[in-house]
Amino acid sequence: MVLTDAQLAAMDDDAQLQLALQMSKAGVTARATGHDDDEDDPELRRALRLSLGLEDAAQVPQLAGPKPKPAETRAEQERQRLARRGQLPPAAAPVAAAKRPRPELQSAPPALPVTKKPRLSPAHEWQPYPSGAILRTSTVYASTPQTPSTSFAALIGPPEDIAFVIVQAYVYSLDLFLGHFCEETPTVLVGDAEKMGAGYGLRKSAITQTHELARNRILVIPPLVAYENAYPIMHNKLLLIFSKKGGLRVIVASANLLEADWESVENYLFVQDIPPAARRANNVVLWATGVEKGLMRPRLNGFDALPLPTMLRTKKQKVKSTLFETHWDWRAVRVLLLPSLPGSWVGWDVATRSGMTRLLRIVELIGASMERPGFVVPATSLKGVPNGKESAGKTKPRSNGKGKDKVRDALHAMLAEDTLRLDIMTGSMGKLKPGFIAKFRLCAGGRRDGLDKWIGRSGNAIPDLPCVLTNVMFPTMSTMEGNPRPGDGAMALVPGVGLFEAPPIGSDEIACQEEFWKYIDGIRDRTLTMCDSVSRSGRMTMHTKMILGKLPPNAVPESETESDTEDDEAPPSKKSPVPSPPHAWVYVGSHNLSQTAWGDVGESRAQELRINVLSYELGIVLPLDSAEEVDAVCAWDPKVPLKEYKTGDEPWIQDRHPFFKAIKEAKEAMKNGRLPAGGMDGLAGFGAGG
């Protein structure tokens, strides 16, 4: 631990003695961390790093890439923010000379030590992706890389070539993000109300809010409504990089804009370069997250030559389209965008633009619907299915009665014949009720009629599901405990509680509540199969959100026709030509496996389809035509059976680790006034995953 004379003098004798005893008992040197994650808390970090003087004297390696002028230090930024709020604390002690300035917005990383390792390969160079690509973040722990990867610097490219940036993320670290752009580059940043907005007086609101970080850097907090026992968030991870040459780079990822998400924890992303000048794109995600309001501020501040000056419809155009749709050529794009947009969406036309019902529509569009015209549904048999039990899915009707029993039996038979295999990797798990899994499977199978029957069913009885075909990948406690740690003997300090062994890197990004697991464990034998989350590229924490939907090999159309996806939102017609079914499809993005992310499908009072969505999420779906294409993009090895939970295996649950238990104690102490808050009012959201 590096403790300056000024900091030591500021502590009374009892505080010095207590700190010495804690470190003596630990027998190690406490180190600070450069670890960033979704659940960081700026005030906790301030207390750990500034007030208590926990500093890392080692030089923190930077991502490759040109840097603009050095920005303010974190301490000075914190002082300025509190000065604006009238809560200016005493001047912070100077940091070690070797420590680089790390300017941040509001959400700074938590106090988890991270030992940086040298990169295993030279920094990536910028390269074009005209056809799009799914890539892995090039983490330092990828000892056996099996899939293509990229660094953050390589994705961004030369900063002098960039005209404008729009970015959406749950949590930011400005030294990672703004450090890769020229200081004068106009930027619109969309963030979460609690993680980004709280430091600027922007709380959850039903309206879009904006704040000028600088004349050319506008923070946007999109509308979010708070619910009892629900925590909606702005969870999108999107980068739109507008080139001075006219092109547009689109990046949809599972990674936040944090060092750990790009250097230590594995994430996946989709990137594609869109050439200038053509038409057709769906800009509903930008509208929903308030980007248009953010674009107004640079215009008012004199930036008249932005590549995307507005998202309003232009009067000169005869067709109802926007500059975003008409200034770039989207014809080479194979992926389909899958957003979740908060709200209650009623009716098929509207509901199929958000959440799991959007997934249903996408599956229809790529020709993978299990109800598609001419599709031969195979007889239920799972023999030879890897990672499964032969008897799974061979379910029997519960009754031969009439009325409600007949409806229930029909649903039972419909679900029992489902042979779509879903491998789902998630960073957080919600309460996976059988009804949620059933509806998700119907949507993933493109089964519009089946979903209609489900939401109109009688009674609440839920048939057993073909659980062997729903594989949920989430790390076990033993796997997480064996993942890389910040360093031998690295300690983390929780104010008012004590020193603790630092948990594995990225462990605060992976979340499952104890009560949720008890529920899942009780029903998983007839709902889903739990599998460990293991990277094929090395031992590390995986923050990836990926779904692989694999069609049964004998589920083929009776006749093949050409693709017709001109009207993305039009309902399917049995007379319309549809594309040949792919071998599989893959989802990559920000959605965790939870009802909050994917929505809750039901029936409105008018007996129409309705989906209620709480959070902003964003991903893409790409059809895959062969096993080779699957192997090229999959985060796990698709040629090897998944590692099912054995007897005694349980998922990683943060509250079982001493460090996270201490975090809860600190929150409780602050709530009861036993620990000076010091402005640490953001701890409530710590540890929920992202």
Secondary structure, 3 states (H helix, E strand, C coil): CCCCHHHHHHCCHHHHHHHHHHHHHHCCCCCCCCCCCCCCCHHHHHHHHHHCCCCCCCCCCCCCCCCCCCCCCHHHHHHHHHHHCCCCCCCCCCCCCCCCCCCCCCCCCCCCCCCCCCCCCCCCCCCCCCCCEEEEECCCCCCCCCCCEECHHHHHCCHHHEEEEEEECCCECHHHHHHHCCCCCCEEEECCHHHHHHHHCCCCCCCCEEEEEECCEEEEECCCCCECCECCCECCCEEEEEECCCCEEEEEECCCECHHHHHCCECEEEEEEECECCCCCCCHHHHHCCHHHHHHHHHHCCCCCCCCCCCCCCCCCCCCCCHHHHCECCCCCCCEEEEECCEEEECHHHHCCCHHHHHHHHHHHCCCCCCCCCECCCCCCCCCCCCCCCCCCCCCCCCCCCCHHHHHHHHHHHHHCCCCEEEEECCEECCCCHHHHHHHHHHHCCCHHHHHHHHCCCCCCCCCCCHHHEEEECCEHHHHHHCCCCCCCCEEEECCCEEEECCCCCHHHCEECHHHHHHHHHHHHHCCEEECCCCCCCCCCECCCEEEEECCCCCCECCCCCCCCCCCCCCCCCCCCCCCCCCEEEEEECCCECHHHHCEEEECCCCCEEEEECCEEEEEEEEECCHHHHHHHCCCCCCCCCCECCCCCCECCHHHCHHHHHHHHHHHHHHCCCCCCCCCCCHHHCCCCC
